[in-house]
Amino acid sequence: MPAAKLLGDFNSEADATVRAALASASDEGLARIRAALAEAGESGDPRQALAVAALTDRYYQTKAPYRPQQDPASYEAPPAGFSAVYTEMIARHGSRGLSSLKYDLAVYNMWKKAQDDGALTPLGARLGPDVLAIMKANFLLGYGVQGISTPGYGNETQAGIAEHQQLAVRMLARQAAYWKQVGDTAATTPRQIVTVTSGVDRAVDSGNFFVQALKAAQPALSGLVAYPAAPSPYTDTGTAVPQPAGTNRFLLYFHKLVKATDLVSNTNDPLYQTYQDSQAYQKYKSSDADLLAKQAALQGTAEARAAGRAVLLRLFTQAFVDKIENGTYSFANTGSFTFASADGKFTSTLAGDGKTAIGSTADAGSLLYELYVIAPAMKAEAGVDFAPYMPVAQAKLFARLNDGSDFYDKGPGMTEKGDVTYKMAQILVDDMFNEVDAIARGDLSHAAKLRFAHAEIVIPFASRMGLKNVLQQVPKASTYSYESNPWRGDYVSPMAANMQWDVYRNSEGRLLVKMLYNEAETDFKADCDGARASGTRHFYDYTKLKACYQHVAAP
């Protein structure tokens, strides 16, 4: 169904956002829309399905709300004689609010000055109240929600909670016979559902909501969930903080390992290399001159300034916008606010740190984009739509800048920098293979392993796995662009992004592995095509697969 035909079904003013999204939808986006319509079927609401699919394609990038990328009914069945014996997953936390009081406060200060100057357009007059709604929702985010211990910025939203609950239910449905067998034998032959997180609130909460959904859907699994002890605190300082059971920072927070809790000084320790790789990455991210120049250049182009100006002219008078452009006006996330819950039992006061600044039209447009991409995740909490403030052409431009920044500091990056952005993910690659090695040895103590982390883990992991459309580096002399590189944040790591491996075994003990990426059947790296099981599209012989990845089983 072409975009023109889809557009014809959306004529009312209320459908303007969907129409704009459809008009600019990529080929991949239109494919998702068609899939959503097929999924809705005769019993569903095709208009709602279409709206969701269209908005998913409206350049939200790594903040895109999660939706599975394939209809489970179309999954390839395992070859005759093979049945499921194990499954494992790595998932990003679900949709969340803003991480801290940054973009919203800086934008609000800009808006307030425009209000004081009498420089608001009719559309601009709506922006301030909408920003305040976003701010209040983030100040109070998670209050009154069972399972959220500390309300405020950075928590999962209702959308994010639902993403992981639904992901769990679909995991059970995908392997219904397997999970029934695991539950039926729980009393006589218990197998663990091993659960680990980064230890950061939103990842911990995602794991909890996922596990609760598993238990609710299949109570027989309740006693099988296990949280392994965290790796012992590694430090020479004597001030290490023990981590709760179920926490593994080396495995799921490897981008920010720090001396206080994670120092590994023994070169013979298996975690030494991960610690060193983390330090190398953090040094690169904070001080590599080439990286910083690439990222600064993204915001410094005439194209970026023009896009920001186009956005601002819809909100403010030309004279006001000119003062931002010529440097007369600048703004930052300064000042403090206090918000209280509706019942008056919870109050939060926060102050900005002044480090998020608006010094150009490009800066202003970029920060408005950050509010635009977070709004869909906060629909239940804030109830605002930022699409009117961010036309699709400018959304695409700022999405490209956002993707470019992520590509350079989290993704494949520059060819000359080697694997500094993703070498640290090797521990997660090894962990995935080590779990399947255990099955190959006949150790069935684990029924599944569930891991919950962050975009900063999923993105380098996808690079380390060599996935198609992910690991394509760019020489320093060139620049990442949508025209020359397939890397996109909304594919690599939308909210709740996940990779799952399903393992199958036959009576002779041969293992096959199928990978799902965001629940779409996905190939392993191209070098491993020879490991594909004969006569199948998505099943890989495990012995050949681990040889292709040069995996050596742990002693």
DOFIDREN-906492 format. One record per residue (C-alpha): residue number from 1; y, x negated, z negated. Coordinates in steps of 0.05 Angstrom, whole numbers, padded with zeros to 5 digits. Each point is the difference from the previous one (the first is absolute). Layout:
N
    i       v       u       w
  NUM       Y       X       Z
...
This chain:
555
    i       v       u       w
    1   00000   00000   00000
    2   00065  -00035   00022
    3   00061  -00005  -00044
    4   00038   00050   00044
    5  -00052   00054  -00013
    6  -00001  -00014  -00074
    7   00076   00003  -00002
    8  -00001   00068   00031
    9  -00033   00028  -00062
   10   00058  -00023  -00045
   11   00064   00035   00018
   12   00031   00021  -00066
   13   00053  -00039  -00036
   14  -00048  -00009  -00058
   15  -00046  -00039   00046
   16   00054  -00049   00022
   17  -00030  -00058  -00038
   18  -00068   00011   00030
   19   00030   00007   00069
   20   00037  -00066  -00008
   21  -00064  -00033  -00023
   22  -00040   00027   00058
   23   00053  -00020   00051
   24  -00007  -00073  -00022
   25  -00074  -00001  -00016
   26  -00039  -00060   00024
   27  -00065   00008   00038
   28  -00036  -00015  -00065
   29   00043   00052  -00035
   30  -00016   00053   00051
   31  -00074  -00017  -00008
   32   00007   00012  -00075
   33   00035   00066   00014
   34  -00056   00023   00046
   35  -00051  -00021  -00053
   36   00038   00040  -00053
   37   00000   00062   00044
   38  -00074  -00007   00012
   39  -00011  -00010  -00074
   40   00039   00063  -00016
   41  -00044   00040   00047
   42   00001   00075   00003
   43  -00004   00008  -00076
   44   00057  -00047  -00016
   45   00075   00001   00011
   46   00013  -00040   00064
   47   00076   00001  -00011
   48  -00007  -00032  -00068
   49  -00050  -00050   00027
   50   00046  -00017   00057
   51   00060  -00008  -00046
   52  -00038  -00048  -00045
   53  -00026  -00041   00058
   54   00067  -00003   00034
   55   00036  -00023  -00062
   56  -00052  -00053  -00013
   57   00021  -00031   00066
   58   00075   00001  -00016
   59   00005  -00074  -00017
   60  -00015   00000  -00074
   61  -00041  -00064   00008
   62  -00030  -00027  -00065
   63   00029   00060  -00037
   64  -00036   00049   00047
   65  -00037   00054  -00040
   66  -00075  -00010   00008
   67  -00044   00041   00046
   68  -00069  -00018   00024
   69  -00002  -00026   00071
   70  -00065   00030   00025
   71  -00037   00065  -00006
   72  -00063  -00014  -00040
   73  -00039   00046   00047
   74   00010  -00053   00054
   75  -00029  -00058  -00040
   76  -00058  -00036   00033
   77  -00066   00014  -00034
   78  -00042  -00059  -00025
   79  -00059  -00022   00043
   80  -00067   00032  -00012
   81  -00034  -00026  -00062
   82   00063  -00021  -00036
   83   00029   00035  -00060
   84   00060  -00014  -00045
   85  -00012  -00047  -00058
   86   00069  -00022  -00022
   87   00075   00010   00013
   88   00063  -00038  -00021
   89   00075   00008   00008
   90   00067  -00034  -00008
   91   00058   00048  -00002
   92   00075  -00003  -00009
   93   00030   00045  -00053
   94   00023   00069   00023
   95   00069   00022   00020
   96   00051  -00019  -00052
   97   00073   00005  -00017
   98   00050  -00056   00006
   99  -00021  -00064  -00035
  100   00066  -00007  -00038
  101   00073   00022  -00003
  102   00024  -00036   00063
  103   00010   00034   00066
  104   00017   00068  -00029
  105   00055  -00025  -00046
  106   00032  -00044   00053
  107   00001   00058   00049
  108   00027   00047  -00053
  109   00057  -00048  -00016
  110   00018  -00003   00074
  111  -00002   00076   00004
  112   00042   00008  -00063
  113   00055  -00045   00029
  114  -00001   00041   00064
  115   00007   00063  -00041
  116   00058  -00029  -00038
  117   00033  -00020   00066
  118  -00010   00069   00030
  119  -00041  -00033   00054
  120  -00062   00044   00001
  121  -00025   00040   00060
  122  -00035   00067  -00014
  123  -00067  -00036   00006
  124   00025  -00057  -00044
  125   00020   00050  -00054
  126  -00074   00017  -00008
  127  -00021  -00073  -00007
  128   00025  -00012  -00071
  129  -00037   00058  -00033
  130  -00063  -00019   00038
  131   00005  -00072  -00024
  132   00010   00025  -00071
  133  -00061   00043   00007
  134  -00041  -00060   00022
  135   00028  -00041  -00058
  136  -00015   00053  -00052
  137  -00070   00010   00027
  138  -00013  -00076  -00006
  139   00030  -00005  -00070
  140  -00048   00055  -00023
  141  -00058  -00015   00047
  142  -00067   00015  -00032
  143   00028   00035  -00062
  144  -00047   00055  -00021
  145  -00054  -00022   00050
  146  -00067  -00012  -00034
  147  -00022  -00070   00017
  148   00070  -00031   00006
  149   00014  -00038  -00064
  150   00070  -00027   00013
  151   00047   00045   00040
  152   00051  -00030   00047
  153   00010  -00041   00062
  154  -00062  -00026   00036
  155  -00048   00055  -00020
  156  -00043   00040   00047
  157   00025   00067   00022
  158  -00039   00064   00006
  159  -00012  -00018   00073
  160  -00028  -00068  -00020
  161  -00045   00030  -00053
  162  -00028   00049   00051
  163  -00011  -00055   00050
  164  -00050  -00036  -00045
  165  -00032   00064  -00025
  166  -00013   00022   00071
  167  -00023  -00070   00020
  168  -00053   00003  -00054
  169  -00024   00068   00021
  170  -00006  -00022   00073
  171  -00039  -00062  -00022
  172  -00051   00044  -00034
  173  -00003   00048   00060
  174  -00010  -00057   00049
  175  -00062  -00025  -00035
  176  -00022   00066  -00033
  177  -00075  -00015   00000
  178   00011  -00070  -00028
  179   00045   00023  -00057
  180  -00047   00057  -00017
  181  -00057  -00050  -00006
  182   00043  -00045  -00044
  183   00018   00059  -00045
  184  -00071   00027  -00002
  185  -00029  -00066  -00024
  186   00057  -00016  -00048
  187  -00042   00014  -00061
  188  -00060  -00042   00022
  189   00029  -00053   00046
  190   00074  -00005  -00015
  191   00044  -00037   00050
  192   00071  -00020  -00016
  193   00062   00023   00036
  194   00040  -00063  -00014
  195   00075   00013  -00004
  196   00054  -00054  -00001
  197   00076   00000   00008
  198   00058  -00048   00002
  199   00021   00022  -00070
  200   00067   00027   00025
  201   00014   00072  -00020
  202  -00002   00034   00068
  203  -00064  -00036   00020
  204  -00032   00016  -00067
  205   00021   00073   00007
  206  -00027   00004   00071
  207  -00067  -00025  -00024
  208   00000   00050  -00056
  209   00018   00059   00044
  210  -00053  -00022   00051
  211  -00054  -00006  -00053
  212   00019   00067  -00032
  213  -00008   00033   00068
  214  -00068  -00031   00009
  215  -00023   00026  -00068
  216   00029   00069   00012
  217  -00035   00006   00068
  218  -00066  -00029  -00025
  219  -00006   00000  -00076
  220  -00066  -00037   00002
  221   00038  -00063   00019
  222   00043   00002  -00063
  223  -00042  -00048  -00041
  224  -00005  -00051   00056
  225   00073  -00023   00004
  226   00006  -00071  -00027
  227   00061  -00043  -00013
  228  -00019  -00074  -00001
  229   00033  -00049  -00047
  230   00061  -00033   00028
  231  -00005  -00074   00018
  232   00016  -00041  -00062
  233   00074  -00017  -00007
  234   00010  -00066   00037
  235   00057  -00040  -00029
  236   00016  -00066  -00034
  237   00059   00029  -00037
  238  -00036   00036  -00056
  239   00040   00063   00013
  240  -00047   00037   00047
  241  -00002   00075  -00004
  242  -00071   00029   00003
  243  -00008   00052   00054
  244  -00034   00068  -00010
  245  -00070   00012   00026
  246   00001   00020   00073
  247   00058  -00047   00016
  248  -00006  -00058   00049
  249   00066  -00031   00019
  250  -00033  -00056   00040
  251  -00036   00051   00044
  252   00054   00053   00005
  253   00067  -00032  -00018
  254  -00009  -00067   00032
  255   00070  -00001   00029
  256   00032  -00007  -00068
  257  -00045  -00043  -00044
  258   00042  -00033  -00054
  259  -00009  -00057  -00049
  260   00006   00043  -00062
  261  -00062   00041   00014
  262  -00036  -00030   00059
  263   00005  -00076   00000
  264  -00064  -00034   00024
  265   00004  -00075  -00009
  266  -00074  -00017   00006
  267  -00013  -00019   00073
  268  -00073   00020  -00008
  269   00017   00070  -00022
  270  -00017   00052   00055
  271   00069   00031  -00010
  272   00039  -00066   00008
  273   00008   00008   00075
  274   00027   00071  -00005
  275   00051  -00022  -00052
  276   00023  -00057   00045
  277   00003   00045   00061
  278   00043   00049  -00040
  279   00048  -00054  -00020
  280   00006  -00024   00072
  281   00015   00071   00023
  282   00051   00013  -00054
  283   00036  -00065   00018
  284   00000   00020   00073
  285   00027   00070  -00015
  286   00056  -00024  -00045
  287   00024  -00063   00034
  288  -00028  -00013   00069
  289   00062  -00012   00043
  290  -00033   00026   00064
  291  -00022   00065  -00034
  292   00067   00012  -00032
  293   00035  -00012   00067
  294  -00046   00048   00036
  295   00012   00055  -00051
  296   00075  -00011  -00002
  297   00002   00003   00076
  298  -00033   00069   00000
  299   00060   00031  -00036
  300   00052  -00043   00034
  301  -00006   00025   00071
  302   00052   00042   00037
  303  -00055   00051   00011
  304  -00011   00008  -00075
  305   00074   00006  -00013
  306   00007   00052   00055
  307  -00058   00040  -00027
  308   00030  -00001  -00069
  309   00067   00021   00027
  310  -00031   00058   00039
  311  -00033   00025  -00064
  312   00064  -00007  -00041
  313   00045   00035   00050
  314  -00041   00063  -00010
  315   00016  -00003  -00075
  316   00069  -00031  -00007
  317   00066  -00004   00038
  318   00010  -00056   00050
  319   00054  -00031  -00044
  320  -00049  -00005  -00058
  321  -00055  -00029   00043
  322   00049  -00051   00029
  323   00016  -00024  -00071
  324  -00074  -00014  -00011
  325  -00006  -00035   00067
  326   00061  -00045  -00010
  327  -00018  -00018  -00072
  328   00055   00039  -00035
  329  -00052   00042  -00036
  330  -00065  -00025  -00030
  331  -00046   00033  -00050
  332  -00059  -00018  -00045
  333  -00048   00033  -00048
  334   00047  -00005  -00060
  335   00011   00050  -00056
  336  -00047   00041  -00043
  337  -00027   00070  -00002
  338  -00037   00044  -00049
  339  -00046   00058   00018
  340  -00039   00046  -00046
  341  -00062   00041   00014
  342   00007   00076   00005
  343  -00031   00009  -00069
  344   00048  -00051  -00030
  345  -00058  -00040  -00030
  346   00007  -00061   00045
  347   00064  -00037   00017
  348   00007  -00062   00042
  349   00061  -00046   00006
  350   00000  -00056   00051
  351   00052  -00048   00028
  352   00000  -00034   00068
  353  -00002  -00076   00004
  354   00052  -00007   00055
  355  -00048  -00040   00044
  356  -00009   00053   00055
  357   00063  -00003   00041
  358   00032   00036   00059
  359   00044  -00050   00036
  360  -00007   00024   00072
  361  -00017   00062   00040
  362  -00070  -00030   00010
  363  -00009  -00005  -00075
  364   00022   00072  -00010
  365  -00046   00026   00054
  366  -00058  -00040  -00027
  367   00008   00027  -00071
  368   00006   00071   00026
  369  -00064  -00013   00037
  370  -00033  -00019  -00065
  371   00018   00068  -00030
  372  -00021   00034   00064
  373  -00070  -00030  -00002
  374  -00012   00015  -00074
  375   00022   00073   00004
  376  -00065   00029   00030
  377  -00040  -00030  -00058
  378   00047   00034  -00050
  379   00002   00069   00031
  380  -00029   00034  -00062
  381   00045  -00038  -00048
  382   00067  -00004   00036
  383  -00006   00053   00054
  384   00047  -00034   00048
  385  -00005  -00017   00074
  386   00034  -00063   00022
  387  -00017   00008   00074
  388   00068   00031   00016
  389   00033  -00065  -00023
  390  -00045  -00045   00042
  391  -00004   00019   00074
  392  -00066  -00020   00032
  393   00031  -00055   00044
  394   00029  -00035  -00061
  395  -00063   00013  -00041
  396  -00039  -00038   00053
  397   00050  -00057  -00001
  398  -00002  -00008  -00076
  399  -00075   00009   00001
  400  -00005  -00059   00047
  401   00044  -00042  -00046
  402  -00042   00021  -00060
  403  -00065  -00017   00037
  404   00029  -00066   00023
  405   00016  -00020  -00072
  406  -00069   00020  -00024
  407  -00033  -00034   00060
  408   00032  -00066  -00018
  409  -00010   00000  -00075
  410  -00064   00041  -00010
  411  -00032   00005   00068
  412  -00024  -00052   00050
  413   00068  -00035   00003
  414   00018  -00062   00040
  415  -00053  -00040   00036
  416   00027  -00065  -00027
  417  -00009   00024  -00072
  418  -00075   00006   00007
  419  -00033   00049  -00048
  420   00049  -00008  -00058
  421   00013   00076  -00001
  422  -00073   00020  -00003
  423  -00044  -00058  -00022
  424   00003   00026  -00071
  425  -00037   00063   00023
  426  -00064  -00040   00009
  427  -00022   00018  -00070
  428   00000   00073   00020
  429  -00038  -00013   00064
  430  -00052  -00038  -00041
  431  -00004   00055  -00051
  432  -00015   00052   00054
  433  -00055  -00044   00029
  434  -00028  -00019  -00068
  435  -00012   00073  -00017
  436  -00041   00009   00064
  437  -00036  -00066  -00015
  438  -00025   00032  -00064
  439  -00028   00059   00038
  440  -00034  -00048   00049
  441  -00033  -00034  -00060
  442  -00027   00067  -00024
  443   00050   00006  -00057
  444   00019   00073   00001
  445   00036   00000  -00067
  446   00065   00019   00035
  447   00005   00066   00038
  448   00071  -00014   00020
  449   00060  -00044  -00014
  450   00069   00031  -00001
  451   00062  -00045   00001
  452   00072   00024  -00007
  453   00059  -00043   00017
  454   00064  -00005   00041
  455   00028  -00010   00070
  456   00009  -00073  -00017
  457  -00075  -00004  -00007
  458  -00022   00045   00057
  459   00046  -00032   00052
  460  -00024  -00073  -00009
  461  -00072   00025  -00008
  462   00004   00035   00068
  463   00025  -00066   00030
  464  -00054  -00040  -00034
  465  -00052   00048   00029
  466   00029  -00013   00069
  467   00007   00073   00018
  468   00021   00019   00070
  469   00075   00016   00005
  470   00011  -00036  -00066
  471  -00011  -00075   00006
  472   00047  -00019   00056
  473   00048  -00054  -00022
  474   00067  -00016   00033
  475   00025  -00071   00014
  476   00062  -00020  -00038
  477   00039  -00006   00065
  478  -00013   00074   00014
  479   00015   00063  -00039
  480  -00045   00057  -00022
  481   00014   00063   00041
  482  -00032   00066   00013
  483  -00004  -00017   00074
  484  -00041  -00063  -00009
  485  -00041   00011  -00063
  486  -00045   00058  -00022
  487   00010  -00011  -00075
  488   00026   00064  -00033
  489   00009   00014  -00074
  490  -00022   00072   00006
  491  -00067  -00023   00028
  492  -00013  -00061  -00043
  493   00022   00029  -00067
  494   00025   00071  -00006
  495  -00002   00029  -00070
  496  -00072   00002  -00025
  497  -00022  -00045   00057
  498  -00073  -00017  -00008
  499  -00059  -00038   00029
  500  -00070   00024  -00015
  501  -00067  -00032   00017
  502  -00061   00045   00003
  503  -00066  -00038  -00005
  504  -00066   00027   00029
  505  -00071  -00026  -00009
  506  -00066   00013   00035
  507  -00071  -00006  -00027
  508  -00003  -00073   00021
  509   00061  -00017  -00042
  510   00047  -00012   00059
  511   00072   00016  -00017
  512   00053   00030   00046
  513   00074   00005  -00018
  514   00052   00048   00027
  515   00073  -00008  -00015
  516   00052   00055  -00007
  517   00073  -00017   00000
  518   00043   00058  -00024
  519  -00063   00040   00011
  520  -00006  -00017   00074
  521  -00060  -00038   00025
  522   00027  -00070   00013
  523  -00028  -00063   00031
  524  -00006  -00065  -00038
  525   00036  -00059   00033
  526  -00014  -00011   00073
  527  -00039  -00064  -00013
  528  -00052   00043  -00034
  529  -00015   00046   00059
  530  -00067  -00036   00006
  531  -00019   00026  -00069
  532   00004   00072   00023
  533  -00067   00034  -00007
  534  -00031   00014   00068
  535   00013   00070   00025
  536   00056   00014  -00049
  537   00075  -00001   00003
  538   00020  -00011  -00072
  539  -00061  -00027  -00038
  540  -00007  -00075  -00012
  541  -00061  -00040  -00019
  542   00018  -00027  -00068
  543  -00033  -00068   00008
  544   00037  -00013   00064
  545   00065   00029  -00027
  546   00004  -00046  -00060
  547  -00018  -00059   00044
  548   00057   00018   00046
  549   00048   00000  -00059
  550  -00032  -00064  -00025
  551  -00014   00033  -00067
  552  -00043  -00040  -00048
  553  -00035   00040  -00053
  554   00023  -00014  -00071
  555  -00049  -00042  -00041
